[in-house]
Amino acid sequence: MARPIQKRLLIHSGVLVTGGTNDIWQNTSGTTEVNLENIRFDNTDKIVKSPSNVERKLTAIMFFDVKNSKPKGQVFEKNQIIKFQTEFLPLAERRIETIEEVYDGKKLHHYEIGVV
């Protein structure tokens, strides 16, 4: 059984924007914001392909540890927005493109969230 990602490595925080609907002018309303704590963003140059064969370049990977990151039990969905600020991405607002669940044996260990 692997240890959780150490809190000393989870140096970032952010805001997950959930819900909301777009009107015909693409204005979003009805959103809620969830504060994310003890997470980590690392820059990346990874290119991913969608099921429709469209290539996207990820700008960062967010690590969310199931034990040390908050809020506990947070669920992520593709196309949600994450607002964050790091040393390499000043005040960024990015969209979730990929969600990878990383397991330690049979238990979920952490999420690796790719953002564009």
Phi, psi and omega in degrees: 000126181279148176287155175296163174296129184296141180301327181295343177266342181268075193265358185249167173220167180194185179230126176264123180264119183241162178068202178092152177227151179257135174273185184294344177261011180066024172276131183264137177220161177076026180272157171236153180242134180241126178284129177254129180234156179055054176239175178218137174247131173234136179289157182207160175242018185294137176250131179241153178248137176279167177301336178270015176068027176266129180271139176227141177261119177288141177264334182203159172244129176258130176259126180234107182278133184290340179264314189260342179275154181233149003280150179297143176076012181298137177251137180246147178226147177302143179080358172292157181258138174239129175255131181201166178222130177223179181293335181253348178227091181291131180030076183260148171234110186236157181257137178291126179251319181227149176227114179246123176269123181253123185255150172249095187070244181259353183257140176295128181261308179198167175254145169242109186257117177271130181239149178243000000 
